[in-house]
């Protein structure tokens, strides 16, 4: 027995031991070719492994469809921070234009890791770092295998074109016909790709939505209500369509020839009152524009209301040396009433006409459109956003924390004071009170005449009711248009009591002083008045000596204090010039 027969005997011995150690598991017999131990012929170097049937305990490994192609992208050659051609970019450690001398002055690597497609389970990654402790500092480059921890990753990809971007083939005279056939050719007409609105099967809208152009009755489907506006210059452009729920106001100029004023449609009243608005888009129901008011402005700027004049047309008038054109439209204001379902219910028009002189070549016109929902009343405001002088202060109550402000419907009855009357009797003028108007310092009062003996507690409560009114508010709006749900735009009223230092005496309130501090808010060109603090001081005195008839004077004061800081014009800081001169700039003087 030679050395060549020893491996075969060892294989047989191991098979016998495996069979003896697991008698309970039946293993199928596998036919193996007979091997002549004494044969001198060379056996093949690789033997085909024997196939065993699949068992439930041992899952079969998936067969690979092929090796993964070599990635087209080499991460070691990628550099996303290389922006300057043929120059070294600062702190770009992957820039091939940088030399070791350039790396020695880098402080860090702006792009430390460069990878390819992150969707692969395993991929190459180029790691860049700086060794700043070395002398001189140098760049450290490593190429590692990075593992994607995600469960949804690509293990093997055999589609080679997916590993890179394919450069598109540029058409030329040689491949044009082939590319034409591959793309299916051009459509017979460019208009065939755009569906016609008249023949479209899509359902027509049954209401206007925000921003939809307001359609008018006309021979074509593209008729809209126009609102002239300035575009690139101050001249009027008449093609601007009015949009639903978009309230706008424009002022523009129009070149006018006095000899042709009668034929210019933009100067005629009928041009703005004749269109009929469609109630909903693409409907047959029309809403006519009703002329609500017509004002006439003369050459000296006096306004006169015209009644029952109908539709006036521009007319040219000779006045000796000058020629005038009357009934020219100067201002146009549309007011549209709409419903909650997006339908136009009514349309009204207010006009201002005037006279145009031949000395005027540019006519100033104003156009405005306003939308009001049907069934709602406009909320009166005291300013937008800041308070306007002479308007009442908005005030209200906050019943509990987290709720909004509750206001009365009477805007002029939210914060009131005593009204001074000729009789000076507090009891007869108790029901008459004046609102606190912004910017008006007011002092009012009355006399309370007492006869006989009145309990001090009852008298003090009555006098306090006279000073504060039926419901003294807890909050005052900071702006004239503050909404009730925006509690942060409301200022709490600070109530302060001032009483006499005499102990044991009954205190009677005789005066109420309201101090309102406000400031200018916003731009210096258009500052807005904003209330920042409201303080109500109730002053009490000891009860006067008893007598058959007593008279007590009750007074209220309102003071507005401007606490605005002086406006300071702000300028940007001048730029600092960090210029360094060469070392030998002053040679040979220094």
Backbone torsions as a table, in degrees:
resi	resn	phi	psi	omega
1	UNK	NA	123.0	-177.7
2	UNK	-94.4	-175.5	-179.8
3	UNK	-71.9	-27.9	-177.6
4	UNK	-70.2	-24.0	-179.4
5	UNK	-85.8	-8.7	-177.7
6	UNK	-67.3	-42.1	177.5
7	UNK	-63.7	-34.7	179.3
8	UNK	-66.8	-43.0	177.5
9	UNK	-63.3	-39.3	179.3
10	UNK	-64.4	-37.8	178.3
11	UNK	-64.9	-41.6	178.3
12	UNK	-64.9	-39.3	-179.3
13	UNK	-65.1	-41.2	179.7
14	UNK	-66.0	-37.5	178.3
15	UNK	-65.4	-37.1	178.7
16	UNK	-67.6	-39.3	179.7
17	UNK	-67.0	-38.7	179.7
18	UNK	-65.9	-36.2	178.9
19	UNK	-69.8	-37.2	-178.4
20	UNK	-74.1	-29.2	-175.8
21	UNK	-82.0	-21.8	-179.5
22	UNK	-125.8	73.8	-179.9
23	UNK	-75.9	-20.5	-174.7
24	UNK	-78.9	-20.6	-177.4
25	UNK	-100.2	123.2	-179.7
26	UNK	-85.3	120.9	179.0
27	UNK	-109.2	130.6	-179.3
28	UNK	-69.4	148.6	179.0
29	UNK	-75.6	139.0	-179.9
30	UNK	-114.3	125.7	-179.3
31	UNK	-76.9	124.4	178.9
32	UNK	-119.7	143.7	179.9
33	UNK	-68.1	146.3	-179.9
34	UNK	-71.5	136.4	-178.9
35	UNK	-114.9	125.3	177.6
36	UNK	-84.4	112.8	-176.9
37	UNK	-68.1	-27.0	-179.1
38	UNK	-91.4	1.9	-177.1
39	UNK	-73.5	142.9	179.7
40	UNK	-99.2	3.5	179.5
41	UNK	-77.1	144.0	-179.7
42	UNK	-72.9	134.6	176.7
43	UNK	-85.9	153.3	179.0
44	UNK	-63.0	151.4	-175.3
45	UNK	-73.5	-33.5	-179.1
46	UNK	-117.6	126.0	178.5
47	UNK	-97.6	141.6	177.0
48	UNK	-72.1	125.6	-179.4
49	UNK	-67.9	148.3	179.2
50	UNK	-78.2	138.6	-179.7
51	UNK	-89.2	128.8	177.0
52	UNK	-110.6	144.3	179.5
53	UNK	-64.1	150.8	-178.0
54	UNK	-73.7	132.3	178.2
55	UNK	-108.5	153.7	-179.5
56	UNK	-63.9	-31.1	-176.6
57	UNK	-73.7	-23.8	-176.0
58	UNK	-119.0	101.8	179.6
59	UNK	-69.6	145.9	-177.7
60	UNK	-81.7	133.9	179.7
61	UNK	-69.7	140.6	-179.9
62	UNK	-67.5	140.8	179.0
63	UNK	-78.7	135.6	179.7
64	UNK	-81.3	134.5	-178.9
65	UNK	-78.6	-13.1	178.1
66	UNK	161.5	166.7	179.8
67	UNK	-71.5	153.0	178.7
68	UNK	-72.9	133.6	179.9
69	UNK	-66.8	156.7	177.8
70	UNK	-67.4	127.3	-179.0
71	UNK	-58.3	138.4	178.7
72	UNK	-71.6	-32.7	-178.1
73	UNK	-87.1	124.4	176.4
74	UNK	-98.2	112.7	-176.1
75	UNK	-65.0	-26.0	178.9
76	UNK	-70.3	-21.3	179.5
77	UNK	-98.0	-5.0	178.8
78	UNK	-81.5	144.0	176.9
79	UNK	-155.9	104.4	-176.7
80	UNK	-82.7	-15.2	-179.6
81	UNK	-97.9	3.6	177.9
82	UNK	-81.4	94.3	-174.6
83	UNK	-103.3	-30.5	-177.2
84	UNK	-97.6	124.8	179.4
85	UNK	-74.1	134.8	177.2
86	UNK	59.4	25.3	176.7
87	UNK	-139.4	154.6	-179.6
88	UNK	-86.8	124.7	175.8
89	UNK	-84.9	138.0	-176.1
90	UNK	-66.0	133.0	177.4
91	UNK	60.4	22.4	174.8
92	UNK	-101.4	95.2	-172.9
93	UNK	-72.8	-15.0	179.6
94	UNK	-98.6	4.4	-178.9
95	UNK	-70.7	119.8	179.8
96	UNK	-71.0	-14.0	179.5
97	UNK	-81.9	-6.9	-178.5
98	UNK	-87.0	138.4	178.9
99	UNK	-100.4	167.6	175.6
100	UNK	-56.2	-30.3	177.0
101	UNK	-68.2	-33.5	176.8
102	UNK	-71.2	-39.7	178.9
103	UNK	-62.6	-27.5	-175.5
104	UNK	-70.0	-17.0	179.1
105	UNK	-105.0	4.2	177.4
106	UNK	-73.6	144.7	176.5
107	UNK	-95.6	-27.9	179.0
108	UNK	-165.2	177.4	177.0
109	UNK	-104.8	117.2	-177.9
110	UNK	-65.3	-32.1	176.2
111	UNK	-121.0	95.6	-175.0
112	UNK	-78.4	-26.5	-175.0
113	UNK	-130.3	132.0	175.8
114	UNK	-124.2	121.5	-179.2
115	UNK	-127.6	168.2	176.8
116	UNK	-92.1	-126.9	179.3
117	UNK	-78.1	118.3	-176.5
118	UNK	-77.4	-3.2	-179.5
119	UNK	-81.6	-13.7	178.8
120	UNK	-76.4	148.9	179.2
121	UNK	-69.6	-32.4	178.8
122	UNK	-139.6	134.0	-177.2
123	UNK	-154.5	166.4	178.0
124	UNK	-84.8	146.5	178.5
125	UNK	-138.5	133.0	177.6
126	UNK	-97.5	122.1	-176.8
127	UNK	-107.6	125.5	178.3
128	UNK	-118.1	138.1	177.3
129	UNK	-153.5	168.1	179.7
130	UNK	-117.2	132.1	174.2
131	UNK	-95.3	92.2	-175.8
132	UNK	-81.4	-12.1	179.4
133	UNK	-82.8	-17.3	179.7
134	UNK	-75.0	163.8	179.4
135	UNK	-129.7	104.4	0.5
136	UNK	-82.0	163.7	177.2
137	UNK	-62.3	146.3	-179.0
138	UNK	-140.7	166.4	-179.5
139	UNK	-86.1	143.9	177.3
140	UNK	-115.9	124.0	-179.0
141	UNK	-119.4	133.3	177.0
142	UNK	-136.6	143.3	175.7
143	UNK	-116.7	112.6	-173.1
144	UNK	-122.6	165.9	172.6
145	UNK	-95.1	118.9	-177.3
146	UNK	-102.4	134.9	-178.5
147	UNK	-104.3	133.5	178.4
148	UNK	-86.4	118.7	-177.6
149	UNK	-75.6	-8.0	-177.1
150	UNK	-70.6	146.5	178.3
151	UNK	-74.7	-28.8	-178.7
152	UNK	-97.5	82.5	179.3
153	UNK	-132.0	162.4	-178.3
154	UNK	-92.5	118.4	-179.5
155	UNK	-85.4	-48.2	-176.5
156	UNK	-135.3	135.5	176.7
157	UNK	-132.5	116.5	-178.9
158	UNK	-101.2	-0.5	-179.4
159	UNK	-90.5	98.7	-172.8
160	UNK	-64.2	-38.2	179.0
161	UNK	-63.4	-20.1	-179.6
162	UNK	-75.8	-11.5	-177.8
163	UNK	-85.2	-2.1	-179.9
164	UNK	-155.8	165.9	177.0
165	UNK	-84.8	135.9	-179.2
166	UNK	-89.5	127.8	177.6
167	UNK	-70.9	126.9	-179.7
168	UNK	-68.3	148.5	-179.6
169	UNK	-82.0	125.1	-177.3
170	UNK	-82.9	126.8	-179.8
171	UNK	-66.9	140.3	174.1
172	UNK	-141.8	-172.7	-176.3
173	UNK	-69.9	-17.4	-178.9
174	UNK	-88.7	-37.1	-175.2
175	UNK	-109.3	10.3	-176.4
176	UNK	-66.0	-44.3	-178.3
177	UNK	-65.5	-38.3	179.8
178	UNK	-67.0	-43.4	178.0
179	UNK	-67.3	-30.7	178.2
180	UNK	-65.8	-42.0	179.2
181	UNK	-71.2	-34.5	-179.5
182	UNK	-69.0	-32.6	-179.1
183	UNK	-86.7	-6.0	178.6
184	UNK	90.9	1.4	177.5
185	UNK	81.6	172.8	179.2
186	UNK	-83.2	151.0	174.9
187	UNK	-66.8	152.5	-177.8
188	UNK	-61.9	-29.3	-179.8
189	UNK	-152.2	140.3	178.9
190	UNK	-69.1	-26.1	-179.8
191	UNK	-74.6	-18.4	-178.3
192	UNK	-71.2	-20.6	179.8
193	UNK	-80.1	-18.2	-179.1
194	UNK	-95.0	114.7	-179.4
195	UNK	-67.7	138.5	179.2
196	UNK	-76.0	139.0	-179.7
197	UNK	-70.6	-24.2	-178.0
198	UNK	-79.2	-33.0	-176.9
199	UNK	-103.1	5.8	-178.0
200	UNK	-72.4	143.7	179.3
201	UNK	-86.3	-3.4	-179.0
202	UNK	-67.2	144.5	-179.5
203	UNK	-66.6	140.4	179.6
204	UNK	-74.6	143.3	178.9
205	UNK	-66.4	143.4	-178.0
206	UNK	-105.0	9.3	179.1
207	UNK	-161.3	160.7	173.2
208	UNK	-83.3	142.4	172.6
209	UNK	-115.7	166.3	-175.8
210	UNK	-57.8	127.5	177.3
211	UNK	90.1	-6.3	179.5
212	UNK	-71.8	137.0	177.0
213	UNK	-65.1	142.2	179.8
214	UNK	-80.7	116.6	-177.1
215	UNK	-84.5	146.3	178.3
216	UNK	-123.1	160.5	178.1
217	UNK	-73.9	127.0	-179.0
218	UNK	-162.7	173.4	-178.9
219	UNK	-68.1	-26.2	-178.9
220	UNK	-111.6	162.9	-178.5
221	UNK	-77.0	-10.2	-177.8
222	UNK	-102.5	34.3	179.0
223	UNK	-89.6	125.1	-177.7
224	UNK	-132.4	161.5	173.4
225	UNK	-77.1	120.0	-175.2
226	UNK	-95.8	143.2	176.5
227	UNK	-129.4	101.0	-177.3
228	UNK	-56.3	143.6	-177.6
229	UNK	-154.4	155.7	175.4
230	UNK	-78.9	141.7	179.1
231	UNK	-111.7	-99.0	-178.3
232	UNK	-78.4	-19.2	178.2
233	UNK	-136.7	-172.4	-179.6
234	UNK	-82.0	-2.5	179.4
235	UNK	-74.2	148.3	-177.0
236	UNK	-75.2	134.1	172.4
237	UNK	-110.3	119.2	-171.7
238	UNK	-86.8	2.8	-175.8
239	UNK	-98.0	11.1	-178.8
240	UNK	-79.5	113.9	179.7
241	UNK	-78.6	143.0	175.8
242	UNK	-77.2	133.6	-176.7
243	UNK	-103.4	148.2	-177.9
244	UNK	-68.7	131.6	178.6
245	UNK	65.6	14.5	177.2
246	UNK	-107.7	95.0	178.5
247	UNK	-76.2	127.3	-175.4
248	UNK	-137.0	158.1	175.5
249	UNK	-145.5	127.5	-177.5
250	UNK	-130.0	155.4	172.4
251	UNK	-137.1	125.8	-176.1
252	UNK	-145.1	170.1	-178.9
253	UNK	-110.2	153.5	179.9
254	UNK	-138.0	130.5	177.5
255	UNK	-74.8	128.6	-173.7
256	UNK	-128.7	133.7	169.9
257	UNK	-104.2	120.4	-173.3
258	UNK	-61.8	-26.6	-180.0
259	UNK	-74.7	-21.2	-176.7
260	UNK	-111.9	17.8	-175.4
261	UNK	-68.3	-29.0	-179.6
262	UNK	-70.7	-25.2	-178.8
263	UNK	-98.5	-1.8	179.7
264	UNK	-83.3	119.7	-178.0
265	UNK	-68.8	-30.8	-177.9
266	UNK	-69.1	-15.1	178.4
267	UNK	-98.8	-4.1	-175.6
268	UNK	-92.9	143.4	178.0
269	UNK	-69.0	-32.7	-178.9
270	UNK	-69.6	-24.0	-179.8
271	UNK	-64.2	-29.8	-176.7
272	UNK	-99.7	-18.4	-178.3
273	UNK	-101.7	-13.7	-176.0
274	UNK	-79.5	-31.1	-178.0
275	UNK	-63.1	145.1	176.1
276	UNK	-111.8	122.3	-176.6
277	UNK	-83.0	137.3	175.9
278	UNK	-74.2	135.9	-177.7
279	UNK	-61.3	-43.0	172.9
280	UNK	-132.8	161.3	-179.3
281	UNK	-60.3	140.7	175.2
282	UNK	58.9	34.8	178.7
283	UNK	-110.3	170.0	177.9
284	UNK	-99.9	-8.3	178.8
285	UNK	-81.1	125.5	-176.1
286	UNK	-113.2	147.5	177.2
287	UNK	-116.6	114.2	-179.3
288	UNK	-76.3	148.4	178.7
289	UNK	-88.0	118.8	-179.4
290	UNK	-95.2	136.6	178.2
291	UNK	-81.2	113.3	-175.8
292	UNK	-86.1	-44.7	-179.9
293	UNK	-153.1	149.6	176.9
294	UNK	-133.0	119.2	177.4
295	UNK	-109.8	144.0	179.5
296	UNK	-116.6	126.2	-179.8
297	UNK	-107.9	123.6	-178.6
298	UNK	-82.0	-179.0	-179.6
299	UNK	-67.9	-24.6	176.8
300	UNK	-94.3	17.4	172.2
301	UNK	66.9	28.7	171.5
302	UNK	-93.0	140.0	-177.0
303	UNK	-102.4	137.5	178.3
304	UNK	-134.1	132.8	179.8
305	UNK	-84.0	130.6	179.1
306	UNK	-99.0	131.4	-178.2
307	UNK	-119.4	129.9	172.8
308	UNK	61.7	32.3	179.8
309	UNK	-90.8	-14.4	-177.7
310	UNK	75.5	-157.0	-179.3
311	UNK	-88.7	116.6	-179.2
312	UNK	-94.8	144.6	179.9
313	UNK	-115.5	150.5	178.1
314	UNK	-62.6	139.0	-179.7
315	UNK	-136.4	140.1	-178.4
316	UNK	-92.1	129.1	-175.6
317	UNK	-124.9	134.7	175.6
318	UNK	-97.2	125.4	179.6
319	UNK	-122.3	53.8	179.1
320	UNK	79.7	-106.0	-177.1
321	UNK	-80.3	-24.1	-175.9
322	UNK	-114.5	153.8	176.1
323	UNK	-116.1	132.0	-177.0
324	UNK	-119.2	150.0	174.7
325	UNK	-121.0	112.9	-176.6
326	UNK	-95.7	168.0	178.3
327	UNK	60.2	38.4	177.9
328	UNK	-90.5	135.7	-178.9
329	UNK	-74.7	123.1	177.9
330	UNK	-106.6	-38.4	-178.9
331	UNK	-136.7	141.1	179.3
332	UNK	-131.2	129.8	178.0
333	UNK	-135.7	116.3	175.3
334	UNK	-94.5	139.1	174.3
335	UNK	-128.9	111.8	-175.2
336	UNK	-108.2	130.4	177.2
337	UNK	-102.2	121.0	-176.7
338	UNK	-122.0	160.1	179.4
339	UNK	-99.9	171.7	179.8
340	UNK	-69.7	-16.8	179.3
341	UNK	-89.9	7.5	176.7
342	UNK	80.7	33.3	178.7
343	UNK	-116.3	143.8	176.8
344	UNK	-83.2	122.1	-177.5
345	UNK	-99.4	-45.7	179.7
346	UNK	-140.7	156.1	177.2
347	UNK	-141.5	125.8	179.9
348	UNK	-123.7	157.9	-175.2
349	UNK	-135.4	131.3	175.3
350	UNK	-118.5	130.9	-174.3
351	UNK	-125.5	151.2	170.4
352	UNK	-124.9	115.4	179.2
353	UNK	-100.6	163.0	-179.2
354	UNK	-158.2	-175.0	179.9
355	UNK	-114.6	134.9	-177.4
356	UNK	-110.2	130.9	179.4
357	UNK	-94.1	157.4	179.3
358	UNK	-69.5	-16.9	178.5
359	UNK	-76.9	-10.7	-178.6
360	UNK	-98.4	122.6	177.0
361	UNK	-104.5	-22.5	177.4
362	UNK	-117.1	119.3	-179.1
363	UNK	-99.3	127.9	177.4
364	UNK	-87.7	124.3	178.7
365	UNK	-125.0	148.0	178.1
366	UNK	-121.6	137.0	-179.9
367	UNK	-131.4	138.6	-177.7
368	UNK	-148.1	144.8	174.9
369	UNK	-134.4	137.2	-175.1
370	UNK	-134.8	138.0	179.9
371	UNK	-114.1	131.7	178.9
372	UNK	-129.8	130.3	179.5
373	UNK	-78.5	140.1	-178.1
374	UNK	-70.2	137.7	177.5
375	UNK	86.7	4.0	179.3
376	UNK	-117.1	151.9	178.1
377	UNK	-108.4	137.8	178.9
378	UNK	-66.0	138.9	-179.8
379	UNK	-82.0	123.0	178.8
380	UNK	-69.1	136.4	179.8
381	UNK	-116.9	155.3	175.7
382	UNK	-100.1	7.9	179.5
383	UNK	159.7	164.4	-179.5
384	UNK	-149.5	96.3	-3.2
385	UNK	-88.3	-30.1	-174.2
386	UNK	-77.0	161.3	179.4
387	UNK	-67.0	146.4	172.9
388	UNK	-106.1	143.2	-176.8
389	UNK	-63.9	131.6	179.0
390	UNK	95.0	-4.6	178.9
391	UNK	-96.7	147.9	-176.0
392	UNK	-69.6	150.4	176.5
393	UNK	-74.9	135.7	176.6
394	UNK	-85.6	129.2	-176.6
395	UNK	-143.2	164.5	-179.4
396	UNK	-174.1	-169.1	-176.3
397	UNK	-122.4	154.7	173.0
398	UNK	-124.1	101.2	-171.5
399	UNK	-65.1	-36.0	-178.3
400	UNK	-149.4	162.9	-178.6
401	UNK	-70.1	133.0	-179.0
402	UNK	98.5	-11.0	179.8
403	UNK	-96.5	171.8	178.0
404	UNK	-86.5	-172.8	-179.3
405	UNK	-91.2	133.8	177.6
406	UNK	-101.4	126.5	-179.2
407	UNK	-122.6	154.5	173.0
408	UNK	-81.2	156.1	-178.7
409	UNK	-70.6	-23.6	178.2
410	UNK	-82.8	107.3	-177.0
411	UNK	-65.1	-31.5	-177.2
412	UNK	-87.5	4.6	179.4
413	UNK	-120.0	18.7	-177.6
414	UNK	-85.5	-35.3	175.6
415	UNK	-138.4	110.7	-172.6
416	UNK	-128.2	165.5	176.3
417	UNK	-134.7	173.6	178.8
418	UNK	-63.1	145.2	174.9
419	UNK	-101.9	129.3	177.3
420	UNK	-78.9	129.9	179.6
421	UNK	-120.5	170.5	-179.6
422	UNK	-70.1	-31.2	-179.4
423	UNK	-76.9	-20.4	-179.2
424	UNK	57.2	33.8	179.8
425	UNK	-109.3	121.2	-176.6
426	UNK	-68.1	-33.2	-175.6
427	UNK	-74.1	-34.3	179.9
428	UNK	-79.0	-26.4	-179.1
429	UNK	-104.0	20.1	-176.5
430	UNK	-66.1	-36.4	-176.4
431	UNK	-82.2	-9.5	-178.1
432	UNK	-102.7	117.3	-179.4
433	UNK	-133.8	154.8	-179.3
434	UNK	-109.6	143.3	177.9
435	UNK	-74.3	154.2	174.5
436	UNK	-82.4	114.0	-178.0
437	UNK	-97.4	138.9	-175.7
438	UNK	-67.1	132.8	176.8
439	UNK	85.8	-3.8	-178.3
440	UNK	-104.9	116.5	173.3
441	UNK	-83.4	122.9	-171.4
442	UNK	-128.9	143.6	171.0
443	UNK	-134.3	124.1	-179.0
444	UNK	-137.4	164.9	179.8
445	UNK	-173.9	177.6	179.4
446	UNK	-157.7	176.3	-179.4
447	UNK	-118.2	138.3	178.0
448	UNK	-112.0	113.4	-177.9
449	UNK	-97.8	126.3	-177.7
450	UNK	-115.7	134.0	175.8
451	UNK	-125.2	136.5	-179.5
452	UNK	80.6	-164.0	-176.9
453	UNK	-103.0	123.9	179.0
454	UNK	-121.5	131.2	178.1
455	UNK	-56.7	138.7	-175.1
456	UNK	-65.6	-38.1	-179.3
457	UNK	-63.7	-43.5	178.9
458	UNK	-66.5	-37.7	179.2
459	UNK	-68.2	-40.1	179.6
460	UNK	-64.2	-39.5	179.5
461	UNK	-67.5	-37.8	179.6
462	UNK	-66.4	-41.6	-179.6
463	UNK	-68.5	-35.3	177.8
464	UNK	-68.1	-36.7	176.2
465	UNK	-65.6	-35.5	177.2
466	UNK	-65.4	-38.4	-178.0
467	UNK	-75.5	-44.4	-173.9
468	UNK	-88.3	-22.2	-175.5
469	UNK	86.1	-175.2	-177.0
470	UNK	-68.8	-39.2	-177.3
471	UNK	-143.1	101.0	177.4
472	UNK	-83.8	127.7	-172.5
473	UNK	-72.2	161.7	177.1
474	UNK	-100.8	-22.7	-176.8
475	UNK	-133.7	148.9	175.1
476	UNK	-125.4	137.3	-178.4
477	UNK	-68.0	136.1	178.7
478	UNK	-72.4	-34.2	178.9
479	UNK	-118.2	164.8	179.1
480	UNK	-72.3	-18.9	179.9
481	UNK	-116.7	25.1	179.9
482	UNK	-64.2	134.1	179.6
483	UNK	-88.4	152.9	-175.4
484	UNK	-66.8	-28.9	-178.6
485	UNK	-81.0	-15.4	179.1
486	UNK	-93.7	86.3	-175.3
487	UNK	-66.9	-26.9	-178.7
488	UNK	-68.2	-15.1	177.7
489	UNK	-94.6	17.7	179.7
490	UNK	-122.4	143.7	-176.7
491	UNK	-107.5	126.5	178.2
492	UNK	-70.4	145.6	178.3
493	UNK	-86.8	121.8	179.6
494	UNK	-91.3	118.0	-175.8
495	UNK	-101.2	124.0	-176.8
496	UNK	-122.0	133.8	178.9
497	UNK	-106.4	129.4	175.4
498	UNK	-119.8	116.4	-178.6
499	UNK	-127.2	167.2	-179.2
500	UNK	-73.5	154.3	-179.7
501	UNK	-82.5	-1.9	179.6
502	UNK	-71.7	127.4	-178.4
503	UNK	-91.2	145.5	175.9
504	UNK	85.5	-10.0	-179.2
505	UNK	-94.8	150.7	178.5
506	UNK	-79.3	136.5	-176.8
507	UNK	-102.0	131.3	178.7
508	UNK	-113.6	122.1	177.6
509	UNK	-72.3	128.4	-176.2
510	UNK	-123.6	-12.5	-176.7
511	UNK	-147.3	144.2	175.9
512	UNK	-130.0	119.3	178.8
513	UNK	-113.8	123.1	179.9
514	UNK	-108.8	121.5	179.0
515	UNK	-114.3	121.8	-178.7
516	UNK	-113.9	118.3	177.6
517	UNK	-101.0	129.5	-178.1
518	UNK	-134.7	162.3	-177.9
519	UNK	-141.5	160.6	175.9
520	UNK	-85.3	130.4	-173.0
521	UNK	-125.1	137.4	174.7
522	UNK	103.3	-149.8	-173.9
523	UNK	-73.5	152.6	176.6
524	UNK	-69.4	-27.0	-179.2
525	UNK	-74.7	-31.9	-179.0
526	UNK	-141.2	72.0	-177.9
527	UNK	-70.3	147.9	179.8
528	UNK	-114.4	137.7	-179.3
529	UNK	-78.4	126.9	-179.3
530	UNK	-130.6	129.0	178.0
531	UNK	-83.0	130.9	-177.5
532	UNK	-114.0	-19.2	-178.6
533	UNK	-159.2	140.0	176.6
534	UNK	-132.7	124.5	-179.7
535	UNK	-126.2	129.8	176.7
536	UNK	-114.1	118.8	-178.2
537	UNK	-109.8	121.6	178.3
538	UNK	-104.0	117.0	-176.0
539	UNK	-103.3	129.4	-178.5
540	UNK	-120.7	149.7	177.6
541	UNK	-128.2	161.1	177.3
542	UNK	-65.8	154.9	-179.5
543	UNK	-64.4	131.1	179.4
544	UNK	-67.4	167.3	-178.7
545	UNK	-64.3	142.5	-179.5
546	UNK	-65.8	149.5	179.4
547	UNK	-165.1	174.6	-179.2
548	UNK	-66.5	-33.9	179.7
549	UNK	-147.3	128.2	-178.1
550	UNK	-128.6	148.1	178.4
551	UNK	-126.0	124.9	-179.9
552	UNK	-117.2	128.1	179.8
553	UNK	-91.3	127.1	178.5
554	UNK	-115.5	133.8	-176.3
555	UNK	-139.3	152.8	174.9
556	UNK	-132.4	144.6	178.8
557	UNK	-133.7	145.8	175.3
558	UNK	-128.0	126.4	-177.4
559	UNK	-128.4	131.0	175.6
560	UNK	-107.2	126.8	-176.1
561	UNK	-118.7	125.0	177.5
562	UNK	-87.1	113.7	-178.7
563	UNK	-108.5	23.9	-178.9
564	UNK	-68.2	137.5	175.0
565	UNK	-74.8	147.3	179.2
566	UNK	-60.8	133.8	-177.9
567	UNK	-69.3	134.3	177.7
568	UNK	-122.2	128.0	178.1
569	UNK	-71.0	128.5	-179.7
570	UNK	-97.9	137.2	177.6
571	UNK	-125.9	149.2	175.9
572	UNK	-71.7	149.0	179.6
573	UNK	-66.5	136.5	179.5
574	UNK	-63.4	146.2	-179.2
575	UNK	-68.7	143.1	177.7
576	UNK	-91.6	130.5	-178.9
577	UNK	-99.1	112.1	-179.8
578	UNK	-99.3	78.8	-177.1
579	UNK	-102.4	134.4	178.5
580	UNK	-117.2	127.0	179.9
581	UNK	-90.0	151.1	175.8
582	UNK	-60.1	158.0	-176.5
583	UNK	-63.7	-34.1	-176.2
584	UNK	-103.0	30.1	-175.5
585	UNK	-67.3	-39.7	-177.3
586	UNK	-96.2	13.2	177.5
587	UNK	-70.0	138.3	5.9
588	UNK	-98.2	16.9	-176.4
589	UNK	-77.0	-30.7	-178.8
590	UNK	-123.0	NA	NA
